[in-house]
Amino acid sequence: MNLPNTITMIRIALVPVFMIVALSGIPYASFIATVIFTIASITDGLDGYIARKYNLVTNFGKFVDPLADKLLVTSALLIFVEMGIMPAWAVMLVISRDLIISSLRMLAAARGRVIQAVFSGKLKTTVHIICIILLMLNILPASIQTVAVWVMVIMSVYSCIDYMAKNIDILKDDIIDGGKK
């Protein structure tokens, strides 16, 4: 296993550690969990950078890296539901966006196309990480926490619409010809 893939696997291994610490009730749990989440988030950029710079991109990495990202963010969102910081409907919208885009990518792959990340997706990820860190630190007043939740939801919906609009031909082809192309 090469270095970028090892870093990705470390990110996946940090997910249960992050969740256990965040929900443990130990002193400074929120702060420690935030540090773990931040380190895991940094590894997302690091593994991709190393893979591209040193030509270490693998099919395994292409599959597991986005999975690791979704596991990390989803774990934080589930913690927020558990803590009463984020309503389940908001988490469902964020997760639904990821499932929709993953499905769109699978449709495209079946047709021999690759859907690259778009700016709105990268912006969504950055906004989510910042909001998650702020919510984990639990230093925001409740009204600002609500704003952070809404920002995450709006960014997810916007990014989903952007991906769908930019790749509408994939959906049209599947709807019109039943996916026979």
Contacts in CASP RR format, 6 or more apart in sequence:
PFRMAT RR
TARGET T0000
AUTHOR 0000-0000-0000
METHOD contacts of the structure
MODEL  1
MNLPNTITMIRIALVPVFMIVALSGIPYASFIATVIFTIASITDGLDGYI
ARKYNLVTNFGKFVDPLADKLLVTSALLIFVEMGIMPAWAVMLVISRDLI
ISSLRMLAAARGRVIQAVFSGKLKTTVHIICIILLMLNILPASIQTVAVW
VMVIMSVYSCIDYMAKNIDILKDDIIDGGKK
1 9 0 8 1.000
1 60 0 8 1.000
2 51 0 8 1.000
2 56 0 8 1.000
2 58 0 8 1.000
3 47 0 8 1.000
3 50 0 8 1.000
3 54 0 8 1.000
3 56 0 8 1.000
4 47 0 8 1.000
4 48 0 8 1.000
4 50 0 8 1.000
4 51 0 8 1.000
4 56 0 8 1.000
4 57 0 8 1.000
4 58 0 8 1.000
4 61 0 8 1.000
4 65 0 8 1.000
5 47 0 8 1.000
5 56 0 8 1.000
5 58 0 8 1.000
5 60 0 8 1.000
5 61 0 8 1.000
5 64 0 8 1.000
7 43 0 8 1.000
7 46 0 8 1.000
7 47 0 8 1.000
7 50 0 8 1.000
8 43 0 8 1.000
8 47 0 8 1.000
8 61 0 8 1.000
8 64 0 8 1.000
8 65 0 8 1.000
8 68 0 8 1.000
9 64 0 8 1.000
9 68 0 8 1.000
10 43 0 8 1.000
11 40 0 8 1.000
11 43 0 8 1.000
11 44 0 8 1.000
11 47 0 8 1.000
11 68 0 8 1.000
11 69 0 8 1.000
11 72 0 8 1.000
12 64 0 8 1.000
12 67 0 8 1.000
12 68 0 8 1.000
12 71 0 8 1.000
14 36 0 8 1.000
14 39 0 8 1.000
14 40 0 8 1.000
14 43 0 8 1.000
14 72 0 8 1.000
15 40 0 8 1.000
15 68 0 8 1.000
15 71 0 8 1.000
15 72 0 8 1.000
15 75 0 8 1.000
16 75 0 8 1.000
17 36 0 8 1.000
18 33 0 8 1.000
18 36 0 8 1.000
18 37 0 8 1.000
18 40 0 8 1.000
18 72 0 8 1.000
18 75 0 8 1.000
18 76 0 8 1.000
19 75 0 8 1.000
19 78 0 8 1.000
19 79 0 8 1.000
21 29 0 8 1.000
21 32 0 8 1.000
21 33 0 8 1.000
21 36 0 8 1.000
22 29 0 8 1.000
22 30 0 8 1.000
22 33 0 8 1.000
22 76 0 8 1.000
22 79 0 8 1.000
22 136 0 8 1.000
23 29 0 8 1.000
23 79 0 8 1.000
23 82 0 8 1.000
26 32 0 8 1.000
30 136 0 8 1.000
30 137 0 8 1.000
30 138 0 8 1.000
31 137 0 8 1.000
33 79 0 8 1.000
33 136 0 8 1.000
34 133 0 8 1.000
34 136 0 8 1.000
34 137 0 8 1.000
37 72 0 8 1.000
37 76 0 8 1.000
37 132 0 8 1.000
37 133 0 8 1.000
37 136 0 8 1.000
38 133 0 8 1.000
40 72 0 8 1.000
41 72 0 8 1.000
41 129 0 8 1.000
41 133 0 8 1.000
44 65 0 8 1.000
44 68 0 8 1.000
44 69 0 8 1.000
44 72 0 8 1.000
47 65 0 8 1.000
48 65 0 8 1.000
50 56 0 8 1.000
51 57 0 8 1.000
51 58 0 8 1.000
51 61 0 8 1.000
66 102 0 8 1.000
69 125 0 8 1.000
70 98 0 8 1.000
73 94 0 8 1.000
73 128 0 8 1.000
73 129 0 8 1.000
73 132 0 8 1.000
74 91 0 8 1.000
74 95 0 8 1.000
74 98 0 8 1.000
76 132 0 8 1.000
76 135 0 8 1.000
76 136 0 8 1.000
77 86 0 8 1.000
77 91 0 8 1.000
77 94 0 8 1.000
77 95 0 8 1.000
77 132 0 8 1.000
78 91 0 8 1.000
79 136 0 8 1.000
80 86 0 8 1.000
80 91 0 8 1.000
80 135 0 8 1.000
80 149 0 8 1.000
81 87 0 8 1.000
81 88 0 8 1.000
81 91 0 8 1.000
85 135 0 8 1.000
85 138 0 8 1.000
85 145 0 8 1.000
85 149 0 8 1.000
86 135 0 8 1.000
86 149 0 8 1.000
87 149 0 8 1.000
90 149 0 8 1.000
90 150 0 8 1.000
90 152 0 8 1.000
90 153 0 8 1.000
93 153 0 8 1.000
93 156 0 8 1.000
93 157 0 8 1.000
94 128 0 8 1.000
94 152 0 8 1.000
94 153 0 8 1.000
94 156 0 8 1.000
96 160 0 8 1.000
97 156 0 8 1.000
97 157 0 8 1.000
97 159 0 8 1.000
97 160 0 8 1.000
98 156 0 8 1.000
100 160 0 8 1.000
100 163 0 8 1.000
100 164 0 8 1.000
101 115 0 8 1.000
101 159 0 8 1.000
101 160 0 8 1.000
101 163 0 8 1.000
104 115 0 8 1.000
104 163 0 8 1.000
104 164 0 8 1.000
104 167 0 8 1.000
104 170 0 8 1.000
104 171 0 8 1.000
105 114 0 8 1.000
105 115 0 8 1.000
107 170 0 8 1.000
107 171 0 8 1.000
107 174 0 8 1.000
108 114 0 8 1.000
108 115 0 8 1.000
108 167 0 8 1.000
108 170 0 8 1.000
111 170 0 8 1.000
111 173 0 8 1.000
111 181 0 8 1.000
113 170 0 8 1.000
115 163 0 8 1.000
115 167 0 8 1.000
115 170 0 8 1.000
118 159 0 8 1.000
118 162 0 8 1.000
118 163 0 8 1.000
118 166 0 8 1.000
120 155 0 8 1.000
120 158 0 8 1.000
120 159 0 8 1.000
120 162 0 8 1.000
120 163 0 8 1.000
121 159 0 8 1.000
121 162 0 8 1.000
121 163 0 8 1.000
123 155 0 8 1.000
123 159 0 8 1.000
124 155 0 8 1.000
124 156 0 8 1.000
124 158 0 8 1.000
124 159 0 8 1.000
127 151 0 8 1.000
127 152 0 8 1.000
127 155 0 8 1.000
128 152 0 8 1.000
128 155 0 8 1.000
128 156 0 8 1.000
131 148 0 8 1.000
131 149 0 8 1.000
131 151 0 8 1.000
131 152 0 8 1.000
132 152 0 8 1.000
134 140 0 8 1.000
134 148 0 8 1.000
135 145 0 8 1.000
135 148 0 8 1.000
135 149 0 8 1.000
140 148 0 8 1.000
164 171 0 8 1.000
173 179 0 8 1.000
173 181 0 8 1.000
END
